[in-house]
Amino acid sequence: MTNIISKEIFEKEISMCQELTKKNNGKCNWGECEKCGVIPLLYKLGKGEIYEKVDEVEKLRLEILRK
């Protein structure tokens, strides 16, 4: 799978998730971060990495949002 979005867009979107999570105590305009699918979607579109298993998605989400 090739990257559909550029590295710059990927990094910008990830940083927005991180910023909104910190600013809004785990909630952004889309809902609750712990239930959100944006980060796995960004990884699929930006890096070609697919995270489907619940434990993999949770680990990825925690890893990204704790930065």
matplotlib code that plots the C-alpha trace (Angstrom):
import matplotlib.pyplot as plt

x = [0.0, 1.4, 1.1, -2.1, -1.3, 2.0, 4.4, 3.7, -0.1, 0.3, 2.5, 0.2, -2.9, -1.2, 0.0, -3.6, -4.8, -2.2, -2.9, -6.7, -6.4, -4.3, -6.3, -9.8, -9.0, -9.3, -12.1, -12.0, -14.7, -15.1, -15.7, -13.7, -10.1, -10.3, -12.9, -11.5, -10.4, -8.6, -5.1, -5.3, -6.8, -3.9, -1.4, -3.1, -3.2, 0.1, 2.4, 0.5, 0.4, -2.9, -4.0, -7.2, -7.0, -8.4, -5.3, -3.1, -5.3, -5.4, -1.6, -1.0, -3.5, -2.0, 1.5, 0.6, -1.6, 0.9, 3.6]
y = [0.0, 3.4, 6.5, 8.4, 11.5, 13.3, 13.0, 16.7, 16.2, 13.0, 14.7, 17.8, 15.6, 13.5, 16.7, 18.1, 14.9, 15.2, 18.9, 18.5, 15.5, 17.5, 20.7, 19.0, 16.2, 13.4, 14.8, 16.7, 17.8, 14.2, 12.6, 10.7, 9.9, 6.5, 5.4, 7.3, 5.7, 8.8, 7.7, 4.2, 5.8, 8.3, 5.4, 3.6, 6.6, 8.1, 5.1, 2.2, 0.5, -1.3, -1.7, -3.7, -5.7, -3.9, -4.3, -3.0, 0.1, 0.8, 0.5, 2.8, 5.4, 5.5, 5.7, 8.6, 10.6, 10.3, 12.2]
z = [0.0, -0.9, 1.2, 0.3, 2.4, 2.6, 5.6, 6.4, 6.5, 8.5, 11.1, 11.2, 11.8, 14.5, 16.3, 16.2, 17.9, 20.6, 21.2, 21.3, 23.7, 26.1, 25.8, 26.1, 28.5, 26.0, 23.9, 20.6, 18.2, 17.0, 20.3, 22.9, 22.1, 23.7, 21.1, 18.1, 14.9, 13.5, 14.5, 13.0, 9.9, 9.7, 10.0, 7.2, 4.9, 5.8, 6.5, 4.9, 8.3, 9.2, 12.8, 13.2, 16.4, 19.4, 21.5, 18.7, 18.1, 21.9, 22.2, 19.1, 20.4, 23.9, 22.4, 20.2, 22.6, 25.5, 23.6]

ax = plt.figure().add_subplot(projection="3d")
ax.plot(x, y, z, "-o")
ax.set_aspect("equal")
plt.show()
